[in-house]
Amino acid sequence: MGWILYRYLLMEQLVPASLCFFGVLMILVTGRLMQFFQYLTAASVSPAVVVTVMGLALPKLVLYALPMAGLIGTVLAFVRLNADNELTAMRSAGISFRQMAPAVLTLALALTALSFYTSVRLLPTANRQLKTTLKSLGRAVIPALLREGRFIDAVPHMVFFFDHVDTQDQTVRGVLIHDGRNPQARVTITARRAVLRERADGREVVIHVQDGMLSRMGPDLRTSQTVTFQSYDLVLSIDVLFGAESETVWKKGEMTMEELGRAMDQTQDRRYALEWHKRVALPFACLVLGLAAAPFGVLFPQGRRMGGITLGIALFLAYYILLSAGNALGEQHILPPAVGVWFPNALTGSLALFLWMKAHRR
């Protein structure tokens, strides 16, 4: 295949793949933004902080957008070439379908390399920084509690109501607090007054409630307990409320590949092994899905060209269903972590090889 034809086929894939990538990424970003909505609105953050949060969330979203973009971009390119009889003209000129593989492989390998770098290098760093940023937003939520005459649910599983608020002294009167963090014992506090104070280490906020009543209700709504008090301290831990543990303790999604490897050796916990294999296996979804996409755009007659696109999307969904199932089976000790994570790649790669052989003989 000549350089002109190679470049032509590559550009035919690159344009729809780029449009699909940005479209899918925008959808994923919107969904992620809704998850952070309570932090961003309650803390009244600036647009710059919103951009920072979404930028830190991008690496994880990119890992799912890149395979979809490569798949749909390649399918659309070959569907159009087939519909306009360009593939027929190429075959008449002696160019077989197998000779088009370099152009398809170029895009698939480029997306795989970008995804691999994102998964191995960018993802843990971004997740760590995102954790720290959300923790700072968690602290910014506390001033947002000081609003009078309004039910406030900025803190997860809690509702606050203050009849009168003095923002300068951080004191409130007419207090109602519902604490549903423990489903087995939901607590409702009513009091005359309260004072909000942040402890010196910045990890806890204390609501010093005075002259009030505390009611505790059991899960069956039959058992209850009510006590009155002169003084009561309700302690809100920033770390627990907003899921931000100490920076020295990272979850598996925030660990580097080296840290995951050490954790696998030290704890023998399968979750670390699953995370390690997913970091490596997910980028290869760009390769196997991209290779399977080209035959989908060729093997259907022109009158049924939407069939290739539909099956391409179905393949994408099936891949991630198999990946989720393999991850679950790995966690349940039914499959080894490597088998559970790499099986979708092996199956999709085998399907791609079969479809290429079938398209070549056609």
LOLUM-953067 format. One line per 5 residues: number of its first residue (from 1); their letters; for each residue x, y, z of C-alpha. Coordinates in steps of 0.001 Angstrom, whole numbers, plus 500000, padded with zeros to 6 digits. Each point is the difference from the previous one (the first is absolute). Layout:
NUM> A> X:Y:Z  ... .
//
This chain:
1> MGWIL> 500000:500000:500000  501401:503366:498974  500607:502933:502297  497131:502041:498497  497454:497247:500608 .
6> YRYLL> 501379:499336:503486  499643:503661:500942  496531:500154:498452  498739:497034:502032  501584:501352:503171 .
11> MEQLV> 498328:503407:499624  496667:498332:499236  500207:498387:503460  501587:502880:501874  497298:502601:499366 .
16> PASLC> 496978:498000:501275  502118:498532:502807  500924:503503:501210  496389:501190:499869  498830:496889:501826 .
21> FFGVL> 502719:500381:502644  499045:503561:500881  496283:499172:499903  500318:497015:502312  502366:501930:502265 .
26> MILVT> 497508:502847:500348  497264:497547:501000  502266:498351:502569  501167:503369:501349  496396:501133:500444 .
31> GRLMQ> 499177:496847:501940  503113:500414:502164  499154:503640:500623  496602:498984:501370  501754:497710:502494 .
36> FFQYL> 502026:502959:501298  496986:502319:499976  499489:500011:503774  503625:500985:500616  500152:502697:497349 .
41> TAASV> 496669:501680:500787  500220:499814:503786  503520:501376:500077  499177:502805:497511  503256:499355:498193 .
46> SPAVV> 501386:502080:497161  499880:498856:496358  503768:499415:500170  499498:497383:502728  497273:498295:497969 .
51> VTVMG> 502363:499804:497018  502732:498596:502258  497735:497296:501412  498796:498924:496579  503539:500070:498622 .
56> LALPK> 501111:497632:502761  497056:497706:499247  500832:499852:496271  502644:497200:500008  497513:497424:501263 .
61> LVLYA> 497383:501138:497482  502528:499945:497155  500634:496295:500642  496383:499286:499032  499663:502609:497260 .
66> LPMAG> 503054:498931:497961  498869:496404:499217  496541:501231:499062  501464:502682:497734  502310:497562:498232 .
71> LIGTV> 497218:497482:499498  497370:502409:498685  502499:502011:497932  501239:496896:498170  496507:498595:499508 .
76> LAFVR> 498700:503272:498548  502999:500312:497691  499594:496537:498484  496207:500276:499845  500378:503137:497883 .
81> LNADN> 502681:498431:497798  497762:496999:499451  496905:502099:499356  501790:502116:497373  501444:496896:498292 .
86> ELTAM> 503543:501177:500703  500906:496620:501504  498737:498335:496823  502207:502297:497933  502996:499175:502202 .
91> RSAGI> 499425:496276:499589  499744:500489:496229  503389:501684:500113  501470:496966:501731  499976:501339:503580 .
96> SFRQM> 498759:497311:502392  498292:500711:503285  503017:498654:501889  502180:502677:498395  497907:502656:501745 .
101> APAVL> 501128:498689:503407  502951:502457:500411  497668:503026:499969  497654:498357:502526  502903:498844:502184 .
106> TLALA> 501545:503479:500027  496936:501601:501569  499388:497083:502366  503614:499935:501215  500091:503780:500428 .
111> LTALS> 496871:499913:502160  501395:497027:501923  503245:501841:500756  498119:503124:501138  497658:497910:502149 .
116> FYTSV> 502917:498056:501502  501813:503188:501021  496777:501377:501482  499310:496804:501945  503502:499416:501356 .
121> RLLPT> 501279:503539:500543  497249:502621:499984  497191:498125:501759  501566:499426:503462  501432:503516:500137 .
126> ANRQL> 496682:501595:498986  498033:497869:502460  502269:501028:502864  499711:503673:499163  496240:499684:499538 .
131> KTTLK> 499735:498454:503454  501902:502927:501525  497932:502559:498103  496684:498477:501064  501240:499966:503574 .
136> SLGRA> 500608:503745:499838  496543:500449:498484  498626:497991:502897  501386:502593:502413  498477:502761:497898 .
141> VIPAL> 496558:498436:500463  499939:500893:503710  499505:503752:499491  497204:499086:497612  498122:498457:502940 .
146> LREGR> 499544:503437:501525  496805:500895:498162  496895:500893:501893  496448:498934:499270  501033:497289:497555 .
151> FIDAV> 500345:496220:500077  503596:499174:499107  501091:496543:498794  503533:500845:498822  501519:497389:502332 .
156> PHMVF> 499158:496434:498902  497290:498288:502094  499436:503098:502150  497472:502854:499975  500421:503324:501832 .
161> FFDHV> 497544:502807:500735  500827:503218:501865  497373:502597:500830  502509:502829:500500  503679:500172:499012 .
166> DTQDQ> 502789:502362:501073  502713:499419:497387  502587:502140:501797  499947:498038:503260  498934:496751:498273 .
171> TVRGV> 497144:499625:502465  496471:498858:499211  496615:499940:501790  497044:497728:499403  501937:496870:499081 .
176> LIHDG> 498712:496862:498273  502467:497289:498944  499126:496625:498527  502881:497498:499949  499364:496929:497814 .
181> RNPQA> 503604:498826:499665  499190:496899:502063  496878:498308:498527  499643:497904:503160  499589:503067:502207 .
186> RVTIT> 498820:503189:498348  500413:503059:502206  498024:503260:500076  501265:502919:502089  498010:503134:500856 .
191> ARRAV> 501549:502763:502075  499788:503676:500876  503475:500947:498842  503285:498625:498641  503540:501131:499165 .
196> LRERA> 502076:498676:497058  503732:499658:500529  502759:498406:497917  502723:498217:501932  503611:501068:499651 .
201> DGREV> 501024:497025:497853  497269:500811:497494  498760:496413:499887  496856:500451:502096  497226:502521:500447 .
206> VIHVQ> 498199:500078:503348  496402:501211:500322  499647:500913:503693  496244:499696:500601  498389:501469:503151 .
211> DGMLS> 496603:499580:501728  498506:497345:497796  498470:496582:499548  501378:496935:498203  497737:497321:498544 .
216> RMGPD> 501360:496684:498743  497803:497723:497846  500730:496355:499197  499754:498450:496519  496612:498396:500730 .
221> LRTSQ> 498513:503350:501130  498827:498297:503212  502949:500588:502282  500815:503590:500890  501854:501975:502613 .
226> TVTFQ> 499670:503661:500949  502274:501946:502325  500391:503655:500861  503367:501644:500459  501638:503262:500957 .
231> SYDLV> 503027:499530:497769  500795:497578:497173  502869:499894:497509  499236:498655:496529  503343:499231:498327 .
236> LSIDV> 500175:499921:496211  503159:498401:498604  500955:501523:496664  501921:496870:499024  497083:497638:500633 .
241> LFGAE> 497280:502271:498620  501671:500624:496676  501935:496775:499548  503431:501565:500331  502277:497921:502142 .
246> SETVW> 503534:500950:500870  502189:500780:497016  502424:497334:501225  497394:497268:499434  498934:499627:496388 .
251> KKGEM> 497246:497848:498585  500844:497568:497220  498762:502424:497330  502494:502589:501247  503028:497677:500144 .
256> TMEEL> 502742:499900:497417  500832:496727:498276  502998:499536:502301  497858:500559:503104  497395:497550:498731 .
261> GRAMD> 502711:497412:499436  501317:500407:503556  496473:499832:501417  499372:496776:498056  503125:498415:501499 .
266> QTQDR> 499403:501217:503546  496249:499411:500411  499129:497349:497395  496783:501984:499509  498440:499151:496621 .
271> RYALE> 498599:503509:499642  503494:501392:499467  500723:497332:497396  496738:500796:498204  500820:503717:499986 .
276> WHKRV> 503522:499339:498683  498741:497839:497132  497197:502458:499144  502530:502829:499701  501794:497983:497319 .
281> ALPFA> 497047:498222:498363  497680:502992:499523  502296:501818:497534  500083:496890:497813  496238:500378:499557 .
286> CLVLG> 500876:502740:497489  502006:497475:497993  497594:497037:499935  496847:502091:499583  501623:502117:497282 .
291> LAAAP> 501049:496887:498070  496531:498477:500303  498359:503228:498814  501254:499996:496392  498301:496720:498948 .
296> FGVLF> 496733:501157:501583  499899:502820:497465  500640:497653:497073  498092:496788:500594  496554:501576:499703 .
301> PQGRR> 498311:500891:496707  499466:503653:499211  496319:499771:500812  500839:498743:503494  502964:502199:500799 .
306> MGGIT> 498503:501012:503374  500396:496358:500965  503767:500436:500218  499697:503080:502213  497428:498304:502245 .
311> LGIAL> 502133:496899:500409  503046:502172:500677  498246:501739:502885  498707:496643:501227  503570:498671:499964 .
316> FLAYY> 501161:502954:502075  497280:499391:502602  500663:496247:500005  503703:500618:500597  499401:502047:503136 .
321> ILLSA> 497327:497618:501267  502523:497158:499698  502640:502148:501692  497676:500769:502925  499019:496329:500262 .
326> GNALG> 503635:498903:499929  500871:502523:502692  497152:498745:502188  500986:496359:499477  503568:500907:500884 .
331> EQHIL> 498901:501653:503236  497951:496897:500884  503054:497734:499497  498237:498171:497158  502522:501079:497361 .
336> PPAVG> 503648:501078:500310  500277:503819:499715  501967:499808:496740  497435:497696:498373  497018:502066:501109 .
341> VWFPN> 501468:503278:498709  501688:498807:496793  497258:497659:498774  497985:502798:498248  503156:501047:498109 .
346> ALTGS> 500754:496423:498942  496426:499390:498873  499718:503294:498109  503407:499480:498385  498956:496537:498802 .
351> LALFL> 496777:501448:498597  501966:502730:498197  502321:497425:498425  497039:497913:498812  498225:503035:498514 .
356> WMKAH> 503145:501148:498169  500429:496581:498452  496351:499963:498931  500185:503538:498561  503213:499142:498133 .
361> RR> 498422:496972:498299  496916:501950:499016 .
//
